[in-house]
Amino acid sequence: MKSIIAFFLYYLGYIKLKQHKIISIYFHNPSIQTFERIIKWGKNKNYKFIDTRTLYSYLTGEDITVDKAIHITFDDGWKGNIDLIPIIEKYNIPITIFVPIDPIISGNFWWEFVVNKYNNFDIVEQFKKDPYDIFLSKVESLKKDISLNRSAITIEELKVLDNHPLIDIQSHSFSHPILTNLSEELLDFELKESKQFLEQFLNKKIQFFSYPNGSLTSREVEYVARYYKCAFTTVSSYPSKNSDLMQVPRIALSNDYWGNLAKIAGTWSFIDKIKKICTR
């Protein structure tokens, strides 16, 4: 039923897509099938796929020689992203992967330990609300007791990916904390250290950032602007030449094909409205 509703929502909103020159979408760890289906959809609709630097040029007022374009990014640096390289090459699709440093070095993301312990994603949301010292203590305690198979790309794979002509590595903080819970000192460290590490390791300038968990206030925006020239949020909307360079919107996609298209069309929010009506 959900897919049927999403199908109709997509076609309901598709005409409005013509109002937007650029669509910026992002994934975390999609299946190969999901990723390729979205690429095929974009190709069939005559979208051009652009990299982050081209999007930045557009946001800063430059004209780009396409009528409509799709910009694709990934958050976190999951090992499964490597499996998408044949699709990226097959369709010549440029992507950017925003990576946090500590999980790449250690092998796992902090919330994996929480899910392994409690088998409940709602508990992860509770962890996100904890003051940072309490959050850190609880996570470190879990790490001592739980052993996980690596889920993040390795540091060696990170360099291989960045050397690929279609893949760009950029910053997603140092340890993927909730930035709004950090002291100013820790916030500065997370932004500065991740940038410096990547620049030294990859031997290039790191200029783009993605907010972990999409958590931000004016304070985080101000600090990010000290180190990066453009930053991406989790706000589901479309970038334009009027977009704040430190708060560029993106549409989060999952493994639900018609749900993804409804999100791209901007009508997915109707699902939540329908749920509210049904629960009354």
C-alpha positions in Angstrom: 0.0 0.0 0.0 2.8 2.4 0.9 4.5 1.9 -2.5 1.2 2.5 -4.3 0.6 5.7 -2.5 4.2 6.8 -3.2 3.7 5.9 -6.9 0.8 8.3 -7.1 2.5 11.0 -5.0 5.5 10.9 -7.4 3.3 11.5 -10.5 1.3 14.2 -8.5 4.5 16.1 -7.9 6.5 15.4 -11.0 5.3 18.4 -13.0 6.6 20.7 -10.2 10.1 19.3 -10.7 10.4 21.4 -13.8 10.6 24.5 -11.6 13.9 23.3 -10.2 17.1 23.4 -12.2 19.1 21.3 -9.7 18.1 18.3 -7.6 20.6 17.4 -4.8 20.1 13.9 -3.4 22.1 11.8 -1.0 22.4 8.2 0.1 24.0 6.4 3.0 24.4 2.7 2.1 22.1 1.9 -0.7 21.8 -1.4 -2.5 23.3 -1.6 -6.0 19.8 -2.1 -7.5 18.4 1.0 -5.7 21.3 3.2 -6.8 21.1 2.0 -10.4 17.4 2.5 -10.6 17.7 6.1 -9.5 20.5 6.7 -12.0 18.4 5.1 -14.8 15.4 7.3 -13.8 17.6 10.4 -14.0 19.0 9.4 -17.4 15.6 8.6 -18.8 14.4 12.1 -17.7 17.4 13.7 -19.5 19.1 14.9 -16.3 22.8 15.6 -16.4 24.7 14.5 -13.4 27.1 17.1 -11.9 29.8 17.1 -9.3 29.9 19.2 -6.1 32.2 21.8 -7.6 29.9 22.4 -10.5 27.0 22.7 -8.0 29.0 25.2 -6.0 29.7 27.2 -9.1 26.0 27.4 -9.8 25.2 28.4 -6.2 27.7 31.2 -6.4 26.0 32.7 -9.5 27.7 31.0 -12.5 25.6 29.6 -15.3 25.8 25.9 -16.0 25.2 24.7 -19.5 22.4 22.3 -18.7 18.6 22.7 -18.3 18.4 20.3 -15.4 20.9 18.4 -13.3 21.2 15.9 -10.4 23.9 16.2 -7.8 24.7 13.0 -5.8 26.4 12.7 -2.4 26.9 10.0 0.2 27.3 10.4 3.9 29.5 8.3 6.2 31.7 6.2 3.9 30.1 2.7 4.2 32.0 -0.2 2.8 29.0 -1.0 0.6 29.7 2.2 -1.3 32.6 0.5 -3.0 30.2 -2.0 -4.6 28.6 1.0 -6.5 31.7 1.8 -8.4 30.8 -0.3 -11.5 27.4 1.6 -11.7 29.2 5.0 -11.3 31.6 4.0 -14.1 28.9 2.5 -16.3 26.8 5.7 -16.4 29.7 8.1 -15.8 28.2 9.6 -12.6 30.3 11.9 -10.4 29.7 11.5 -6.7 31.0 13.0 -3.4 31.4 11.0 -0.3 31.5 12.8 3.0 33.5 10.8 5.6 34.1 11.1 9.3 37.7 10.2 10.2 37.4 8.1 13.4 35.0 5.4 12.0 37.2 5.1 8.9 40.1 4.4 11.2 38.3 2.2 13.7 36.0 0.4 11.4 32.5 1.2 12.7 30.0 4.0 13.4 29.1 4.7 17.0 25.3 4.0 16.5 26.1 0.5 15.3 27.2 -0.4 18.9 24.0 1.0 20.3 21.8 -1.0 17.8 23.8 -4.1 18.5 23.3 -3.8 22.2 19.6 -2.7 22.3 18.3 -3.8 18.8 16.3 -0.6 18.8 16.8 2.4 16.6 14.8 4.5 19.0 17.6 4.1 21.6 19.9 5.7 19.1 17.7 8.8 19.0 17.9 8.9 22.8 21.7 8.7 22.7 21.7 11.7 20.3 19.9 13.8 22.9 22.5 13.0 25.7 24.9 15.7 26.8 28.2 14.9 25.1 30.1 13.7 28.1 27.4 11.3 29.0 27.0 10.2 25.3 30.7 9.6 25.0 30.9 7.6 28.2 28.0 5.4 27.2 29.4 4.8 23.7 32.9 4.0 24.9 31.5 1.5 27.4 29.6 -0.3 24.6 32.7 -0.4 22.4 34.6 -2.2 25.2 32.0 -5.0 25.4 31.0 -5.3 21.7 33.0 -6.6 18.7 31.7 -5.8 15.3 32.7 -6.6 11.7 34.0 -3.6 9.9 31.3 -1.6 8.1 33.2 1.5 7.1 35.7 1.8 4.3 39.3 1.4 5.3 41.8 4.3 5.3 43.5 2.6 2.3 40.2 2.4 0.4 39.6 6.0 1.2 42.7 7.0 -0.8 41.8 4.6 -3.7 38.3 6.1 -3.9 39.6 9.7 -3.9 42.0 8.8 -6.7 39.0 7.7 -8.9 38.2 10.4 -11.5 34.5 10.2 -10.6 34.7 10.2 -6.8 35.5 13.1 -4.5 36.1 12.7 -0.7 35.1 15.5 1.6 34.5 16.1 5.3 31.8 14.8 7.6 33.5 15.8 10.9 36.1 13.8 12.9 33.9 11.4 14.9 30.4 12.0 13.7 29.0 13.4 16.9 25.9 15.6 17.3 27.6 18.9 16.7 25.0 20.9 18.7 25.9 18.9 21.8 29.5 19.9 21.7 31.4 22.6 23.5 32.9 25.3 21.3 36.3 23.8 21.8 35.2 20.3 20.7 33.1 21.7 17.8 36.2 23.5 16.5 38.2 20.3 16.9 35.7 18.2 14.9 35.6 20.6 12.0 39.3 21.6 11.9 40.8 18.2 12.6 38.8 16.4 10.0 39.7 18.9 7.4 43.4 18.8 8.3 43.5 15.0 8.4 41.9 14.6 4.9 44.0 17.4 3.4 47.3 15.8 4.6 46.3 12.2 3.8 44.7 12.9 0.4 47.1 15.8 -0.5 44.3 18.1 -1.6 42.1 21.0 -0.4 39.0 20.0 1.5 36.3 22.6 0.9 33.0 20.9 1.4 31.2 19.6 4.5 28.1 17.6 5.5 26.5 18.1 8.9 26.4 14.9 10.9 22.8 14.0 11.6 21.8 17.3 10.0 22.1 18.9 13.4 22.9 22.6 13.4 22.1 26.0 14.8 23.5 29.3 13.9 26.6 28.5 16.0 27.5 25.4 14.0 26.9 27.3 10.7 29.3 30.0 11.9 32.0 27.5 12.9 31.7 25.5 9.7 32.1 28.7 7.6 35.5 29.2 9.2 36.9 26.0 7.5 34.7 25.2 4.6 33.3 27.2 1.6 30.1 25.2 1.3 28.1 22.8 3.6 25.2 20.4 3.1 22.2 19.8 5.4 19.5 17.1 5.6 16.8 19.6 4.8 14.7 18.0 2.1 14.5 20.8 -0.6 16.1 22.0 -3.8 19.3 24.1 -4.0 19.1 27.4 -5.9 21.2 30.5 -6.5 19.5 31.9 -3.4 20.6 29.0 -1.2 22.8 29.7 1.8 26.2 28.2 1.0 26.5 26.9 4.5 23.1 25.3 4.5 22.6 23.7 1.1 19.5 21.4 1.1 19.6 17.7 0.0 16.9 15.0 -0.4 17.7 11.8 1.6 17.0 8.6 -0.3 16.6 5.0 1.0 16.0 1.6 -0.7 12.3 2.4 -1.4 12.2 3.2 -5.1 8.8 4.8 -5.4 9.3 6.4 -2.0 12.5 7.9 -3.4 10.8 9.3 -6.4 8.1 10.8 -4.3 10.8 12.5 -2.2 12.5 13.8 -5.3 9.1 15.1 -6.5 8.6 16.9 -3.2 5.4 15.1 -2.3 6.6 12.4 0.1 5.6 14.6 3.1 2.0 13.7 2.3 2.7 10.2 3.7 3.2 11.7 7.1 0.0 13.7 6.8 -1.9 10.5 5.8 -0.4 8.7 8.8 -1.7 11.4 11.1 -5.2 11.2 9.6 -5.2 7.4 9.9 -4.2 7.5 13.6 -6.9 10.0 14.6 
